[in-house]
Amino acid sequence: MNVINLGANNTIFNQFIAEIRSVDIQKDSMRFRRNCERLGEIFAYEISKKLTYESSNIVTPLGEAPIHLLSEQPVLATILRAGLPLHQGLLNYFDKADNAFVSAYRKHHKDGSFVIEAEYMASPSLEDRIVILSDPMLASGASMVEIYKLLLEKGKPKQIHIVSLIASIEGVDFVKKQLPEDTIIWVGAIDDELTAQSYIVPGLGDAGDLAYGAKE
């Protein structure tokens, strides 16, 4: 399985990663959302290099121009609510894509453990489709794997792209063991530490709260 860490290269991408991590810049929720969106746009551009294309001719006012265009559109899937800004960035570039949304959360037990509860899914058929599944944080990897299994109810995709802003080593390893071998994992940074409560350190905090305000 291929893991592509865009933050490993020195590009403007890392400026946006730095800003979503910064405790000072995080105080501006609009900027946090926009940075997640911009990162999604960069991920979309990089993912587009892995897709298939077909020849086409575009009619201009002065003639025809040959060009290669996507032969099929992906399905963009995300986990509510934290995934919305990142999803929007992907959708800005794959603007003809179908979309899937899953409402899921961590249901915590008194002993500190948790399970992933999914309450709602809206999705087109995924049979033989390319699916780009995004979630800003890939912590333990449990949420990503459970949502993938849920999406299989809508058909078996021909390929999966996983997109996360920040991942843990443990989360990446877990997803690699659970998802199909041809899955591609795209991340903006990979952090070493995962706490007992499955929070990434240094990470960035709660992406959903930073984007949309604290929840009770």
PyMOL commands that set and color helices and strands:
alter all, ss='L'
color gray80, all
select helices_A, chain A and resi 6-8+13-21+25-27+29-48+84-93+142-154+169-178+207-212
alter helices_A, ss='H'
color red, helices_A
select strands_A, chain A and resi 2-5+53-60+63-70+75-80+98-108+114-122+130-134+137-138+159-168+184-191+193-194+200-201
alter strands_A, ss='S'
color yellow, strands_A
deselect
rebuild
show_as cartoon
